[in-house]
Amino acid sequence: MSSLPIRAEDDLLAARHAVRAATLEAGFGLVAQTKLVTAASELVRNCYVHGGGGKLVIEHLVPPPRAGLRLTISDQGPGIGDLEAALTDGYSTGAGLGHGLGGARRLVDEFHLDTSPERGTTVVITRWVN
């Protein structure tokens, strides 16, 4: 398990590289690598931009029953006011296209999101090696 701080713009690139390296180590194919790195990029960016920073934890899941990666992205920000809207394509509180959360959810096998003004936001995503 590894943990990376998300405090500055440069940390976004470091997170992408760390997730890419973890997908290679876990044995993901190119398409699965790209999907997980893309999902992580969206979530880490949201953590930095909307949550004021936080951390990324990369956890290798090994057999049994199967191998995969679990990423936990957490912040202590203001939380997501309208979670249902935030998961809808086209919804954005900034200048983006509004595909971040919903897009990330579609790119992984498991997606769990916990958010509140008191606790910030934590997103846990899992992708299994096929």
N, C-alpha and C positions, 0 to 999 in steps of 0.2 A: 504494500500500500504506500502511496506517495501523496504528498499534499503540497499544493502550490498556492501562494498568496495571490490575490487579485487586487492590486492597489493602484496600478497605473496602466496606461495604454500599452506599454511594452509587455506587460504580463499577459495580454491577450495572445500575442504571438508565442510566448513561452508555453502557454497552456495548449495551443494548437500543436506545437512540436512534441510536448509531453504525451498528449493523447495519441498522436500519430505513432510515436515510438512504442507506446503500450499496445496499440493494435497490431503492430508488427510482431512484437514479442508474444502476443496471445495467439497469433496465427490467423488473423482475419485476412480475407481476400481483399482485393483492391476496392471493389464496390462497397463492401461493409466498412472498410477503413474510412473511405470518403464520407459515408453516411454518418458515422460516429464522430468524426472530426468536425463535420459541418454542424451537427447538433450541438456538440460541445462549444463550438465557436459562438453560436447564437446565444446559448445560455450564459457563457462566461461574459460575453459582451453585455447582456442584460444585467448581470450581476454588477459589472463595473459602472455602466451608464445609469441604471435606475436604482441600484441598491447601494451605490457608493463604495463598492468593493467588497471583498469577502475572501472565499477560498474555494479551491477545486481539490477534491480528493479522488484519486484514481485507485480503484481496487480490482485486482485480478481475481476472477472467480475460476476455480479449477475443479475438475471432476472430483467426486461425482456430483451431480449427474452429468454436467457438461461444462465446458469452458466458456468464459466470456469476460466482459469488463463492466464494472459498475462505476459510474461517475456521480459524485455528489457535489453540487454547486450551491453554496450558501452565502447569504449576506445578512446584514443586520439593518437593512433599509426599511422603508415605509410599508413594505408589503404591496400586494396587488389588490387594488380596491375592488375591481369587478373581474374575478377570475374567469367566469364564463365568456365575457367579452374578450379578455386577453388571449384566450385560446382560439378565438375565431380569426380566420384569415382576413386580413385587411385592417384589423384593429391595431392602432399604434398610438402611443402617447408622445412619440417623437417624430422625426422626419423619415423613419424607415417605412418599408412596404407593409409591415404588419404580418410577416410570416414567421417570426421568431419562435414563439412558444408552440404554436400549432404545427409549424414545420418541423421543429425538433421532435415533437411527439410522434410524428409520422415516420421519422428516420430511425427510431429505436424499437426494441421489442417490449420494453417496459418503461413507463413514465409515471412518476409520482411527484406531486407538487404540494407543498405545504406553505401557506403564507398567512401572515397576520401583521398588523402594525406593531405589535409587541415583540414578535420574534423575527421579523424580516421574512425572507423567502428562501426555501430550500427545495431544490429540484434534484431528484434521484433518477438517473436513467441507466438502463441496462441493455446491452446488446450481446447476444449469444453468438459464438462461433458456429457457423453452419456445418 
